[in-house]
Amino acid sequence: MTALIIAFWVALSIGPVAASTGPRAVVEHLSSLGSRVAGYPGSVRAAEYVEEWLQALGLATRRDSFAVVVPMDRGGRLEWEGESVPLYAVWPNGAQTSTVPPEGLRASAIWGGDGDWG
C-alpha cells in the first residue's frame, strides 16, 4: 500500500494533472467530496477522478465489483433552542454505526463548557 501511495505522488508530480493543478489542488478536491468510505457517494466521485487522472497518463484502468459490509451513517441532528446541528456516528465502530431510533431521542443536556483547557 505504501508503494502505491508513493507511486501515486510521484506520478502526480510529473503527470498531466501536475501542470494544471498540482498535488495540493488534487488533495483539496478529493477532500471536498465528503466521505470516501466504500458505499458513500464521495467514494464513487473519488474513484472516477483517480480513474480519469490515470487514463490521462495513458494508463489502462479496470474496475472490479465486490460485496463488502460497510456501516452507513444516514446522519442525525441535534436540535437545541431553535438551532439544528448535524451529528455524525463515531468511527471506527465495526460494521455497526451508533444508532438512534427513527423517532429520535429526547433528553436533558449537560453543558460541558467551551472545551477550553485554560
C-alpha positions as CSV (number, residue, x, y, z in Angstrom):
1,M,0.0,0.0,0.0
2,T,2.8,2.4,0.9
3,A,4.4,1.7,-2.5
4,L,1.1,2.5,-4.3
5,I,0.8,5.8,-2.4
6,I,4.4,6.8,-3.3
7,A,3.9,5.8,-6.9
8,F,0.7,7.9,-6.9
9,W,2.5,11.0,-5.6
10,V,5.5,10.6,-8.0
11,A,3.2,10.2,-11.0
12,L,1.1,13.2,-9.8
13,S,4.1,15.4,-9.7
14,I,5.1,14.6,-13.3
15,G,1.7,13.8,-14.9
16,P,-0.8,16.0,-16.8
17,V,-2.6,16.9,-13.5
18,A,0.5,18.4,-12.0
19,A,0.9,21.0,-14.8
20,S,-2.6,22.3,-14.3
21,T,-3.5,21.8,-10.7
22,G,-0.6,20.4,-8.6
23,P,-0.8,18.0,-5.7
24,R,-2.4,20.4,-3.2
25,A,-5.3,21.1,-5.6
26,V,-5.8,17.3,-6.0
27,V,-5.9,16.8,-2.2
28,E,-8.3,19.7,-1.8
29,H,-10.6,18.3,-4.5
30,L,-10.6,14.8,-3.0
31,S,-11.2,16.2,0.5
32,S,-14.2,18.2,-0.8
33,L,-16.0,15.0,-1.9
34,G,-17.4,14.1,1.5
35,S,-16.9,10.6,2.9
36,R,-14.9,8.5,0.6
37,V,-15.7,5.3,2.5
38,A,-16.9,2.5,0.2
39,G,-20.6,2.8,-0.4
40,Y,-20.8,6.6,0.0
41,P,-21.3,8.9,-3.0
42,G,-17.9,10.5,-2.3
43,S,-16.1,7.2,-2.9
44,V,-17.6,6.9,-6.4
45,R,-16.6,10.5,-7.3
46,A,-13.1,10.0,-5.9
47,A,-12.7,6.7,-7.9
48,E,-13.9,8.5,-11.1
49,Y,-11.5,11.3,-10.5
50,V,-8.5,9.0,-10.0
51,E,-9.5,6.8,-12.9
52,E,-9.7,9.8,-15.2
53,W,-6.3,11.0,-14.0
54,L,-4.7,7.6,-14.6
55,Q,-6.2,7.5,-18.1
56,A,-4.8,10.9,-18.8
57,L,-1.4,9.4,-18.0
58,G,-2.1,6.9,-20.7
59,L,-2.6,4.0,-18.3
60,A,-5.3,1.4,-18.8
61,T,-7.8,1.1,-16.0
62,R,-10.2,-1.6,-14.9
63,R,-13.0,-1.7,-12.3
64,D,-14.0,-4.7,-10.3
65,S,-17.0,-5.1,-8.1
66,F,-17.3,-7.0,-4.9
67,A,-19.6,-7.1,-1.9
68,V,-18.4,-5.5,1.4
69,V,-20.1,-4.8,4.7
70,V,-19.9,-1.0,5.3
71,P,-21.5,0.9,8.1
72,M,-23.8,3.6,6.6
73,D,-24.3,6.8,8.6
74,R,-27.6,8.3,7.4
75,G,-27.0,11.3,9.5
76,G,-28.6,12.8,12.6
77,R,-29.1,16.2,14.1
78,L,-29.2,17.9,17.5
79,E,-31.9,20.4,17.9
80,W,-31.3,23.0,20.6
81,E,-33.1,26.2,21.2
82,G,-34.3,26.6,17.6
83,E,-30.9,25.6,16.1
84,S,-30.1,22.3,14.3
85,V,-26.6,20.9,14.3
86,P,-25.6,17.8,12.2
87,L,-24.4,14.8,14.2
88,Y,-22.1,12.0,12.8
89,A,-21.6,8.5,14.1
90,V,-18.3,7.8,15.9
91,W,-15.9,5.8,13.7
92,P,-14.5,3.1,13.7
93,N,-17.2,1.1,15.2
94,G,-17.0,-2.1,13.1
95,A,-19.9,-2.6,10.7
96,Q,-22.4,-1.2,13.2
97,T,-22.7,2.5,13.5
98,S,-24.0,4.2,16.6
99,T,-27.8,4.1,16.4
100,V,-30.7,6.2,17.4
101,P,-34.3,5.1,16.9
102,P,-36.1,6.6,13.9
103,E,-38.3,8.7,16.2
104,G,-35.2,10.2,17.7
105,L,-34.3,10.8,21.4
106,R,-35.4,13.4,23.8
107,A,-33.3,14.0,26.9
108,S,-31.8,16.7,29.1
109,A,-28.4,18.1,28.0
110,I,-25.5,19.0,30.3
111,W,-23.3,21.9,29.3
112,G,-19.6,20.9,29.5
113,G,-18.2,24.3,28.7
114,D,-16.4,25.6,25.7
115,G,-13.8,22.8,25.6
116,D,-11.0,25.1,26.8
117,W,-8.2,23.6,28.9
118,G,-7.4,27.0,30.3
